Amino acid sequence: MAQKGHQLDRETLSCSICLDLLKDPVTIPCGHSYCRNCIKGFWDGEDQKGIHSCPQCRQTFTPRPVLGKNTMLADLVEQLKKTGLQAAPADHCYAGPEDVACDFCSGRKLKANKSCLTCPASYCEKHLQPHYDSPTFKKHKLVEPSKNLQENICSRHDEVMKMFCRTDQKSICYLCSVDEHKGHDTVSAAAERTERQRELEGSRQQIQQRVQDREKDVKLLQQEVEAINQSADKTVEHSEKIFTELIRLIQKRSSEVKQQIRSQQETEVSRVKELQEKLEQEITELKRKDAELQQLSHTEDHTQFLQNCPSVSALRESTPSSSIKIRPLRHFEAVTAAVSELREKLQDILREEWTNISLRGTAVDVLLSEPEPKSRADFLKYSCEITLDPNTANRRLLLSEGNRKGTVMDQPQSYSDHPDRFTEYSQVLSRESLTGRCYWEVERGGKGVGVAVAYKNISKTGDECRFGRNDKSWALDCYQNHYEFWYNKIKTSISGPVSSRVGVYLDHRAGILSFYSISETMTLLHRVQTTFTQPLYAGVRIGWTGDTAELCKVK
């Protein structure tokens, strides 16, 4: 218990910054106490902010408080030291294989508390003290303990690399800047760090925004999965119910046909048996008559014979046997034929409807569940930044405004040779490929401008390379008073309000391409429904010298 009490006293009298017993203890206005050098070093790092705070409770002070020694705590610390509890550091204070060790400890080394980029070396709390006490080390740069300090030393001059060569993109020392890097664009490492830090923050913001966007997409896709599962379960349940009803109906009809056949069977069998009984009675009667006639034929009395002989004529009233026609296995052939005809009709219906059901089932597109845009604000949600590719630009086209604008010039431009360059017509493709849903607008100036989309492998030479004059591009030719839509050399005249700006909406997956006249209102000029087999690229063709076409920045 006494040992636990001593441990409590040690923790109470320890500095929360260096985690060791207080050295030259001072108490700040909020009531917390620290080593003088620890709190002094902490506040030195906050001088640029102009506001100083407590490392524990974060209470702020303005101006920087004056530090006064806490004599009571100093006496308590001295008494605790005399108990011998601080004779040796605890095992956790010594450096392990993964820790940065103090470069100045002899024997078993303690963990480094800080590393100095100026020295360069790493120090435990004891050996770091001169950096706090001596003015000589005042400007040294202290950082968290690092094992890579030697990487900051120039291997050629054995100097700390405090410079950065932007020409060669490498860290150098001061002697390097006046030697092998003389005349290069060199700055201090701190200045380069500031610039890179600014770029890094910009990149981080972009990454964080993309993370947020992707998280939203993942959430939407998860919702889509749940919606698909619910819809599929509901459809399966509904279809099973319908097919069960159809099966029940067919079974009912089968039972009715069976009952009808059995009833008819009973009627026909009864009729036949009735006729059979009559015939058997007739046979009995005929046999009796035959016996009588036989007896009469043996009568020797002529008078008696003649008196009974007229009864023979009654035999002529009997139904001749040739009137009974037997039709084996054909009694219900009409029913069989009718049922067979019903089966064929049902098979045809099921075949046709199954094709329809299959097509509707495979047409489900979970990624295109959103409705097609209706207003310009809806279209702008799919706006994309597009630039023109100089490698595809005809030599008469001058690209400007960050490769978003093309102008037809009298003289050819000094473009290098490239296999993707259009040679016959003053047209150009975008650098970016277009998939999914995209929207962009083209501002045109002059007599004639073609606004198009095309596959990358469109011909670059000959008459067929012109947008819309082949099966690899779709083009809306815009003139001063009318429009023409072209695809695969087929022209379609388009009526609609003529404006200087044309909007293009592409839904690559759904195979939709729409052109709009943009003014105070948005008017559909032409809509294409097809199947796109490759990524598309935006294109413009500019007809006459001085005419222009610009891919607009829309918001």
Steps between C-alpha positions, in 0.01 A plus 500: 500500500793732583650431157169591337499825696851586384396427140203732539731774633735453205213527247367806681837673484569409134486738204228402251723611211825308570335243735792534744529660843452874488819699439489864610119469536277793400124538532300674224177702558265202454671319790692227311873465560784416260875503470604856416682391182217268391224763513740763366581282198131421451404869500792587270327287241177699547659846475397536134134452592514775764294284736651263759319205653526237771600157355260328741181707527557709182412826682648791300690803625564837339760636537756227573510453880817572695633178656569500874662216690276286722723459807265261679503253210876541466546401866267199461692383194831527687358299791373233258840479333665431839282188544698334219192424291658677207830316519448315170260551212225247451552235231252674271734805488776304328513482119382177340566370146214708357581817694730791419790490749683797651828555314677629815407234756779259592431137582130419479343786305180679594222579256550823310261777596580721200716501188690810392509567124784749544743280697381239370451265793238356731486576874338359810346745743826536700726565201239719334506749784787713354280568195254665737751672729780621271452794260739319263227244418213748499452493121540125461201320351363230734260237364351172615762223531610380154723216380558664163711797604797389288285539190506874571882510465659575162716200410741722308556789740387341827273798561133517597286531186303817565450591132288356220586506128180536298693447178616151602219439752731394784611617845847658516726677749617859477835399345316306228303816410824687418675200346337240275154664523624852430258689279215259578165603646575444870299595805513420868359165606250686716374703203465189285327324788252789528424478126474122504286517813260732320484260206462207737207667675340563163549136405362388833191715452449345157551151639266565791238635261541194279473278807177675596371466144592133486346436841181659372523280188556190715200594714287554189614166357417330829155656487475382138593145606230507766250640248593229247462225758164634617375542144624154399338336805173679434507408130577134575214489749263663251606278208471185713149605598403559137651172379329317787170653392568400139585145607187487717290628207647242262444227757140617538448496124665157482261373767202647314607340173555169677157524664339592167667208325395258773143631489489465124663159534227392739228633268644330192562172680145506639359565151705217349405261778135593453530423131693185584218385728244567228707301254535213747124505553454498125740207472297312761182585317649394164619172643152440638351583157757275334395214725135568420573510127701184523210337676259643240713369218452150634119539520331250266165673519496733204219712629670559834825585323336765283316659793824555698729591210400878474679573830837461322449837334550661842873426467531768235436770767835423677785757476768385259844447670676713236357820664727457809844653433786424739773777538774350716717757697336797325221581739678798667753595233339845471570565869858375457547732205357796692727436800801462270413826330473669841845364595655640182341839557620509860850403389503780245376752755749384763783510246418854393432630850809328640716685249332822608552417870866411438565825314340702777698312763836554330416864429519584870788747537570567865756774429259701288215510744507879508256672263625680193571870569220743422623849592833670432578477871454122475731483198766707675529228764675296230718782366861401432820690432609434141811624319602468136783265407775683303613166356170471310462866396514583131798725421270794415355496853649727764424371851475749787332558838674198650424286192126561536461734201575443132532766227547443126809687376625587149844362567571147629621464857834343586367172636726196498404196297263264675296202376186631680502838323211587262643595162199588282258699717554761770374282783631368831412243769505535877784368709257336745296190417129506585313215668206492737292818514665821372384849412690788338428818305667651193500874426532556126584807300488540122320347203521131571608275785450126545447364852569127511594185687722233345691183566877534539565280196313731259691547174731804512543540122279513191148629449349243737685638802254792522277467804169333416615371161586155637368241746744604773369850574177693559491872420266799524606759239397847616459780245376858526134414445458123516637166630588169337562167673737256331577135560653252255458748210127534567375855556199593711374860486432637846264782590538694823606832649846602375736605780873547541522230768428129460465255790590133457376224731644149477383191686751251364360197681143566391608598145344848518649806326306830508573848364340813648474864401603706803374856550263621770335163457628154415347348186556144377623505139567133434517175698677178401425157648762242406766269644850634555769232480805712594583801718408826329690828462351847461583669171457833322538585131542868408414595144645836397798720576438702814222272626536375857371228731560489875427233759332702774562486872153435637389496863 
